[in-house]
Amino acid sequence: MTRGRGAAPSAEPAAAPTAAGPGAAAWPARRAWAVTWVPAAVAAALGLWGLSAPSLWRDESVSGLAALMPLARLRDLLSDLDAVHALYYLLLRPFAALGGPAPEVALRLPSVLAFAAAAAGVAALGRRLAGPLAGGCAGLVYALTPVAVRYAQEARSYALVSAVAVLSVWLLLRLCDRPSAGRCAAYGASVALLGWLHLYALLLVPAHLVTARLAGARLLPPRRPPRRPTGGPAGGPWVAAALAGAAVALAPLVLVAAGQRDAQVFWLRPPGWADVAAFPVEVAGGTAAAVALFGLAAWGARDALPVVPWAVLPPALSMAVSQAQPIYHPRYVLFAVPAVALLAGVGLARLPFRAGAATAAAGLLAFALLVVPAQAALREPGSRPDDLRGLAATLAAERRPGDAVLFVPRRFRLFVAVYGEPYRRLADLTPAPAPGGDAAAGADWGTAEPRTAANLRAALAGVDRVWLVSPRIGTRYASDERYRVLRETLTAGPERAFGSIRLTLYTRADGTAN
């Protein structure tokens, strides 16, 4: 059964410490420590396993480059794009400075640390709501969940968002248990931090409101000073005050991000029923694992009811809103996965068998075996959407003196720059010439204005080989004026794919490439 507020923290009889001697009194503390930190250690180990094997992909390239930019250049970038990730880029700066020639580990390390912290938080929440066994199971389920590991190994903010989401729920429950100004400020700060890391994570707030009501809090300030009810404290006014403070703190980011939306998420499409069905499989890494994970979560829901809104509402609201204004992507609701793991952990602890811990351990082992293929696949070199490392290695091996490079569209300069050394050895034909001459080599990655068709035609007069870096050229990019000039001037060779990014060598028709 779910432990109510005010219940004793453990089931040991009061006389146990005296009967067993002084050492027995330390056992509950040791057990609490293990329940919280063993899942964190497992999560850290899984996050570090094969961390550098997959190449950084385009979103991670932007993270790495932004984290290394001088602050003035970063400000210019954020004024046009990615303002919603400004805080993350600032937090990443000290790690990016350690990157060296192999930046994958340094750039992804904050996500691994956040993943471990989230696993500890899930375990702590599970212990608070349903006891030590449920807490330990919940933390370990989260550490094993493939989608959580996937984004623990990515240099983007999603793992940090999940960790802050766990923290915010913990602080919300504390606020509802015993309201105070300090707890109100802490909870409000966690919601503001959640939004500054990713605005779509604020879809968690409606779930918080439902959770607060389930926890016994009034959601609107009463007209008269309330008496503290016997069923739970009157925390509603405090929750409302905390959310109001968070809204004020987030207002500047909302205003800036609203103007960048079309450039930021233009590629999103309204999800359909196929996306609804695919979400559990993506979370668990396979159909059998999804049945096990979500089946256990459904079983545990009755004993951890305050967690259910956290697991259900963000994905449901994201998909519903996306029918009018697309905002849904599985990674944008990753912060709901800790709740699913928490419910599954409670479900494991409540399996209808007498063995208790042994049954839960067997269930954990079965789940671990089910996710082994997905866990292994995450570490494959080609497991990310783009293979930027392979692309850079190919350019480094095949470039010749006098070669040039052209990025179509121009933002692909930003997408590949994390492995920037080969590109610095090529004449970049993408940015417009600076006044007084061709200053392409000094232009900011991805932020300079592109050349006009006339500029490019003039530049191609003295170039025999041009490497085109682009997505698959379809109807979207076939009309790009720089691409048309390149096609008219030089002859395309075979197109090579590095994930979703294409590399094509254009040469003179007289066979200069040979």
C-alpha positions in Angstrom: 0.0 0.0 0.0 1.1 3.6 -0.6 2.6 5.1 2.6 0.5 8.1 3.7 1.9 11.4 4.9 3.2 11.3 8.4 3.8 7.5 8.3 7.0 6.1 9.8 9.9 6.0 7.4 10.5 2.4 7.9 8.7 -0.7 9.2 11.3 -1.7 11.8 9.8 -2.1 15.3 10.9 0.7 17.7 12.7 -1.7 20.0 14.9 -3.2 17.2 18.0 -0.9 17.8 18.1 -1.7 21.5 17.6 -5.4 21.0 20.2 -5.7 18.3 22.8 -3.3 19.5 24.0 0.1 18.3 24.9 -1.2 14.8 21.3 -2.1 14.0 20.3 1.6 14.2 22.4 2.4 11.2 20.8 -0.3 9.0 17.8 1.9 7.9 20.1 4.7 6.9 22.4 2.3 5.0 19.4 0.9 3.2 18.1 4.3 2.3 21.5 5.2 0.9 21.6 2.0 -1.2 18.0 2.5 -2.5 19.0 5.9 -3.8 22.6 5.5 -5.0 22.8 2.0 -6.4 20.4 3.0 -9.2 22.5 6.2 -9.7 25.7 4.1 -10.0 24.0 1.7 -12.5 22.8 4.7 -14.5 26.2 6.3 -14.6 27.8 3.0 -15.7 25.3 2.5 -18.5 25.7 6.1 -19.5 29.5 5.9 -19.7 29.5 2.5 -21.5 30.3 3.2 -25.2 29.9 6.9 -24.7 32.3 7.9 -27.5 31.4 5.1 -29.9 28.6 6.9 -31.9 29.6 10.0 -33.8 28.2 13.3 -32.6 25.2 14.2 -34.9 24.0 17.6 -36.1 22.2 18.7 -33.0 25.2 17.8 -30.9 27.4 19.7 -33.3 25.4 22.8 -32.7 25.7 22.3 -28.9 29.5 21.8 -29.1 30.0 24.8 -31.4 27.8 27.1 -29.4 29.5 26.1 -26.1 32.9 27.0 -27.6 31.9 30.3 -29.2 33.0 33.6 -27.6 30.0 35.0 -25.7 29.5 37.8 -28.2 29.2 35.4 -31.1 26.9 33.1 -29.0 24.7 36.1 -28.4 24.5 36.8 -32.1 23.6 33.1 -32.8 20.9 33.0 -30.1 19.3 36.2 -31.4 18.5 34.3 -34.6 18.2 30.7 -33.4 18.2 28.3 -30.4 17.4 30.9 -27.7 15.5 28.1 -26.0 18.8 26.3 -25.5 20.7 29.3 -24.2 21.0 28.1 -20.6 22.1 24.6 -21.7 24.9 26.1 -23.9 26.2 28.1 -21.0 26.2 25.1 -18.7 28.0 23.1 -21.3 30.9 25.6 -21.8 33.3 24.2 -19.1 32.8 20.7 -20.4 33.3 21.7 -24.1 36.6 23.4 -23.1 37.9 19.9 -22.2 36.9 18.3 -25.5 40.2 18.2 -27.4 40.4 16.2 -30.6 37.8 13.7 -29.5 34.9 15.8 -28.1 32.2 13.1 -27.7 32.9 12.2 -24.0 33.3 15.8 -22.7 30.2 17.1 -24.5 28.0 14.2 -23.4 29.3 14.0 -19.8 26.7 16.5 -18.4 23.9 14.3 -19.8 25.4 11.2 -18.2 25.6 13.0 -14.8 22.0 14.2 -15.2 20.9 10.7 -16.0 22.5 9.4 -12.8 20.9 12.2 -10.8 17.5 11.4 -12.3 17.8 7.7 -11.4 18.6 8.7 -7.8 15.6 11.0 -7.8 13.3 8.4 -9.2 14.4 6.0 -6.5 13.9 8.6 -3.8 10.4 9.3 -5.0 9.5 5.7 -5.2 10.8 5.1 -1.7 8.8 8.1 -0.4 5.6 7.0 -2.1 5.7 3.2 -1.8 8.7 2.1 0.3 12.3 1.1 -0.2 11.7 -1.9 -2.4 9.6 0.1 -4.8 12.1 2.9 -4.8 15.1 0.7 -5.6 13.1 -1.0 -8.4 12.0 2.3 -9.9 15.5 3.7 -10.0 16.9 0.6 -11.6 14.1 0.4 -14.2 14.8 4.0 -15.2 18.5 3.3 -15.4 17.8 0.4 -17.8 15.2 2.1 -20.0 16.7 2.5 -23.5 15.3 5.9 -24.4 16.7 7.4 -21.2 20.1 5.9 -21.9 19.9 7.1 -25.5 19.6 10.7 -24.4 22.0 10.3 -21.5 24.5 9.8 -24.3 23.7 13.0 -26.2 25.0 16.5 -26.0 21.6 18.1 -25.7 19.5 19.2 -22.8 16.9 16.4 -22.6 18.6 14.3 -19.9 19.0 17.5 -17.8 15.3 18.3 -18.3 14.4 14.9 -17.1 16.5 15.3 -13.9 15.0 18.7 -13.2 11.5 17.3 -13.8 12.2 14.6 -11.1 13.5 17.3 -8.8 10.4 19.5 -9.4 8.0 16.7 -8.5 10.0 16.0 -5.3 9.8 19.6 -4.4 6.1 19.8 -5.2 5.3 16.9 -2.9 7.4 18.5 -0.1 5.6 21.8 -0.6 2.2 20.0 -0.4 3.3 18.1 2.7 4.4 21.2 4.7 4.1 24.5 3.0 6.6 27.2 3.7 8.2 30.2 1.9 11.4 28.3 1.4 9.8 25.3 -0.1 7.6 27.5 -2.3 10.7 29.3 -3.6 12.5 26.1 -4.2 9.6 24.6 -6.1 9.1 27.7 -8.2 12.8 27.9 -9.0 12.7 24.3 -10.2 9.8 25.0 -12.6 11.6 28.1 -13.9 14.8 26.0 -14.5 12.7 23.4 -16.2 11.4 26.0 -18.7 14.7 27.6 -19.3 16.2 24.2 -20.2 13.3 23.4 -22.6 10.0 25.3 -22.9 8.0 22.3 -23.9 8.8 20.7 -20.6 6.3 23.1 -19.1 3.7 20.6 -20.3 4.6 19.1 -16.9 2.9 21.9 -15.1 -0.7 20.7 -15.7 0.4 17.3 -14.3 1.8 19.2 -11.2 -1.6 20.8 -10.7 -3.4 17.4 -10.8 -0.7 15.9 -8.5 -1.1 18.8 -6.0 -4.8 18.1 -5.9 -4.3 14.4 -5.4 -1.8 15.3 -2.6 -4.5 17.3 -0.8 -3.6 20.9 -1.9 -6.1 23.5 -2.9 -5.2 25.0 -6.3 -6.6 28.5 -5.8 -6.1 30.7 -2.8 -9.2 30.5 -0.6 -11.3 33.6 0.2 -10.8 33.1 3.9 -7.7 32.0 5.8 -7.9 28.2 5.8 -7.7 25.9 8.7 -5.3 23.1 8.2 -7.4 20.1 7.2 -6.8 16.8 8.9 -6.4 15.0 5.5 -3.5 17.2 4.4 -2.1 20.8 4.5 -3.5 23.6 2.5 -0.7 24.0 0.0 -2.7 25.3 -3.0 -1.9 29.0 -2.5 1.8 28.2 -2.2 1.7 26.2 -5.4 -0.1 29.0 -7.2 2.5 31.6 -5.9 5.4 29.4 -7.0 4.0 28.9 -10.5 3.4 32.7 -10.7 7.0 33.4 -9.8 8.2 30.8 -12.4 6.0 32.5 -15.1 7.6 35.8 -14.4 11.1 34.3 -14.6 10.3 32.6 -17.9 8.5 35.5 -19.6 11.7 36.9 -21.4 12.5 33.5 -22.9 8.9 32.9 -24.0 8.9 36.3 -25.8 12.2 35.6 -27.6 11.4 32.0 -28.5 8.0 32.9 -29.9 9.8 34.9 -32.6 12.1 31.9 -33.5 9.5 29.2 -33.6 9.3 29.0 -37.4 13.1 28.6 -37.7 13.4 26.2 -34.7 10.7 23.5 -35.2 9.5 24.1 -38.8 10.1 20.4 -39.5 7.6 19.0 -36.9 4.4 17.5 -38.2 1.1 16.6 -36.4 1.4 13.1 -34.9 -1.0 10.4 -35.8 -2.2 7.2 -34.3 1.0 5.5 -35.6 3.0 7.9 -33.4 0.9 7.1 -30.4 1.6 3.4 -30.9 5.3 3.9 -31.6 5.9 5.9 -28.4 6.0 3.0 -25.9 8.2 1.0 -28.3 10.6 3.9 -28.6 10.7 4.3 -24.9 11.4 0.6 -24.1 13.5 -0.2 -27.2 11.2 -3.0 -28.5 7.7 -4.4 -28.4 8.2 -7.1 -25.7 10.1 -4.6 -23.4 7.3 -2.0 -24.0 4.6 -4.5 -23.0 6.6 -5.4 -19.8 7.4 -1.7 -18.9 4.0 -0.2 -19.5 2.2 -3.3 -18.1 4.1 -2.9 -14.8 3.5 0.8 -14.8 -0.3 0.2 -15.2 -0.1 -2.3 -12.3 1.8 0.1 -10.1 -0.4 3.1 -10.8 -2.9 2.3 -8.1 -0.2 2.5 -5.4 1.4 5.7 -6.7 -1.5 7.7 -8.0 0.2 11.1 -7.7 2.7 10.0 -10.3 0.1 9.0 -13.0 -0.5 12.6 -14.3 3.2 13.0 -14.8 3.4 9.9 -16.9 0.3 10.5 -18.9 -0.5 14.2 -19.4 2.7 15.6 -21.0 2.7 13.1 -24.0 -1.1 13.3 -24.3 -1.1 17.2 -24.2 1.8 17.4 -26.6 0.1 15.2 -29.2 -3.2 17.0 -28.7 -1.7 20.5 -29.1 0.3 19.3 -32.1 -2.9 18.7 -34.1 -3.2 22.5 -34.3 0.4 23.6 -33.7 3.0 20.8 -34.0 5.2 20.6 -30.9 5.4 16.8 -30.5 8.6 14.7 -30.7 9.4 11.8 -28.4 12.5 13.5 -27.1 10.5 16.6 -26.2 8.4 14.5 -23.7 11.4 12.5 -22.4 10.8 14.0 -19.0 7.7 11.8 -18.7 9.7 8.6 -18.8 10.9 8.8 -15.2 7.3 8.7 -14.1 6.7 5.6 -16.2 9.8 3.9 -14.7 8.6 5.0 -11.2 5.2 3.4 -11.7 6.8 0.3 -13.2 9.1 0.0 -10.1 6.1 0.2 -7.8 4.4 -2.4 -10.0 7.4 -4.7 -9.6 7.3 -4.3 -5.8 3.6 -5.1 -5.8 3.7 -8.2 -8.0 1.1 -10.7 -6.6 3.7 -13.2 -5.3 4.9 -13.9 -1.8 8.6 -13.8 -2.6 8.8 -10.0 -2.4 12.3 -8.8 -3.1 13.2 -12.0 -4.9 10.2 -11.6 -7.3 11.1 -8.0 -7.9 14.7 -8.9 -8.6 13.6 -11.6 -11.1 11.4 -9.1 -12.8 14.3 -6.6 -13.0 16.5 -9.2 -14.5 13.8 -10.2 -17.1 13.4 -6.5 -18.1 17.2 -6.1 -18.3 17.4 -9.1 -20.7 14.6 -7.7 -22.8 16.4 -4.4 -23.4 19.9 -5.9 -24.1 19.4 -5.7 -27.9 18.4 -2.0 -27.7 21.2 -1.2 -25.3 23.7 -2.7 -27.6 22.3 -1.0 -30.7 22.7 2.4 -28.9 26.5 2.0 -28.9 26.8 1.1 -32.6 28.8 3.8 -34.5 26.0 4.4 -36.9 23.2 4.6 -34.3 22.8 8.4 -34.5 20.9 10.3 -37.2 24.2 11.6 -38.7 27.8 10.3 -38.9 29.6 13.6 -38.8 32.8 11.9 -37.7 32.8 9.6 -40.7 32.0 12.6 -43.0 34.9 14.6 -41.6 37.3 11.6 -42.0 36.3 11.1 -45.6 36.9 14.8 -46.4 40.3 14.7 -44.6 41.4 11.6 -46.6 40.2 12.7 -50.0 40.6 16.5 -50.1 43.2 18.0 -52.5 44.9 21.4 -52.5 42.6 24.0 -53.9 39.3 22.1 -53.1 36.3 24.1 -51.9 33.2 23.3 -49.9 29.6 24.5 -50.3 26.9 24.0 -47.7 23.3 23.8 -48.9 21.4 25.0 -46.9 23.8 27.4 -45.2 22.9 26.1 -41.6 24.7 22.9 -42.5 27.9 24.8 -41.8 26.7 24.8 -38.1 25.6 21.2 -38.2 29.0 19.7 -39.1 31.4 22.1 -37.4 32.0 20.0 -34.3 34.5 18.1 -36.4 35.7 21.2 -38.1 39.4 20.6 -38.9 38.9 19.2 -42.5 36.6 22.1 -43.4 39.1 24.6 -42.3 41.4 23.2 -45.0 38.8 23.9 -47.7 37.9 27.2 -49.3 34.3 27.8 -48.0 32.1 29.1 -50.8 29.0 29.4 -48.6 29.2 32.8 -46.9 29.0 36.0 -48.8 32.3 37.8 -49.4 33.1 40.5 -46.8 33.7 44.0 -48.0 37.1 44.3 -49.5 37.5 40.7 -50.5 36.6 37.0 -50.0 36.7 36.5 -46.2 34.8 33.2 -46.2 37.4 31.5 -44.0 36.7 34.0 -41.2 33.0 33.9 -41.3 31.0 32.6 -38.3 29.9 29.0 -38.7 26.3 29.0 -39.9 25.5 32.6 -39.1 27.0 34.6 -42.1 24.8 35.5 -45.0 25.0 33.1 -47.9 26.5 34.1 -51.3 24.3 35.2 -54.1 24.2 33.2 -57.3 26.4 35.9 -59.0 28.9 35.7 -56.1 29.1 31.9 -56.3 29.4 31.9 -60.1 32.4 34.2 -59.9 34.0 32.2 -57.2 33.6 28.9 -59.1 35.6 30.3 -62.0 38.9 29.5 -60.3 37.8 26.2 -58.6 37.9 22.7 -60.1 36.6 20.6 -57.2 33.8 21.5 -54.8 32.4 19.3 -52.0 28.7 19.7 -51.5 27.5 19.1 -47.9 23.7 18.9 -47.8 20.7 16.8 -46.9 19.1 14.7 -49.7 18.4 17.2 -52.4 14.7 17.0 -53.1 12.1 19.5 -54.1 12.8 21.5 -50.9 16.4 22.4 -51.9 16.5 21.9 -55.7 15.4 25.5 -56.1 18.3 26.9 -54.0 20.1 29.4 -56.3 23.5 28.3 -55.1 22.8 24.7 -55.8 21.5 25.5 -59.3 24.7 27.5 -60.1 26.9 24.6 -58.8 24.9 22.1 -61.0 25.3 24.3 -64.1 29.0 24.9 -63.6 30.4 21.6 -62.5 29.5 17.9 -62.8 28.2 15.9 -59.9 29.9 12.7 -58.8 28.4 9.9 -56.7 26.4 11.0 -53.6 27.6 9.4 -50.4 25.4 9.2 -47.3 26.6 9.8 -43.7 23.3 9.2 -41.9 21.0 11.9 -43.1 23.8 14.1 -44.4 25.0 13.8 -48.0 28.5 14.4 -49.5 28.9 14.9 -53.2 32.0 15.9 -55.1 31.5 18.3 -58.1 34.3 18.5 -60.7 35.1 20.0 -64.0 33.8 18.0 -67.0 37.3 17.7 -68.3 38.1 15.1 -65.5 39.9 17.2 -63.0 38.8 14.8 -60.2 40.8 11.9 -61.6 
